[in-house]
Amino acid sequence: MDFSELPVSAEWIIIYVFVALAIIVPIIAIIDVLRSKFKRPYDKAIWLLLILFFNLFGTILYFSLSRERKKPKS
């Protein structure tokens, strides 16, 4: 495939950026979940399922609500 054939209008650039964010941000959230320690043992599994099944919505929920559920770093 020749990349010169791809559409390059402003609308397509916005779509490309949104798709890239929809892929990259959940990957960052999954990495953060796997590295974090939570107060309850099943919280990690719940967050992973939320992020995997509700991609962008689960990621937004994770980053906004998970701080209070994590164990403090010592």
N, C-alpha and C positions, 0 to 999 in steps of 0.2 A: 504494500500500500504506500502510495506516495503522499507525504504529509502536505504537499501543496494543494491537494484536493479537499482538505478539510475546510469547512466554513470558518471564517475569521471575523465575523461581525461582532458587535458589542454584546448582543444577546447570547451568542454562542460562548463568548469568553466568560460571561457570568455563569452560564450553565456548567462550563468546564470547572470553574472555581468551586461552585457549589458541590459538584460531584466529587471533586478531590477532597473537599472538607468532609463530606459525608463518609468518605473512606478512611481518611487519616485520623480524624478526631476520635472515632470509636476505637481504633487501634491503640491510640494513646491511653484512652480510658481503660481498656482491657489490660494493658501493661501496668497501669497504676493499681488496678484491682489486684492483680497477681502479686505485686510487690508489697501491698499494704497488709497490715494486721488489723482485724476488726474485733470488737468487743465480744460478739457472738460468733460461734464457729460457722454457722450457715449463712452469714451475711455475704461472704465472698461469693458463694454459689448463686445467691439471689441476684447480686449485682451483675455477675457475669451473664446470667440468663436474661436479665432486663436489657443489658447492652446488646446482646446478640439478637434478641427477638424484636426489640423496639429501637433499632439502630440509633438514630439521631436523638429521638425523644428519651431513650434510656440513658444516653450519654449526658444529656443536659440534666436529667434527674440525678445521675451519679455525681456530677461535679457540683451540683447545688446542695445536695442533701447528705453526702457521705462523710463530710468532715466531722460531724458530731457522732458518727457511729464508729470511727476509727479509734484505735488505741493511741494514746499519746506516745510520742517517741521519747525514749529515755536514753 
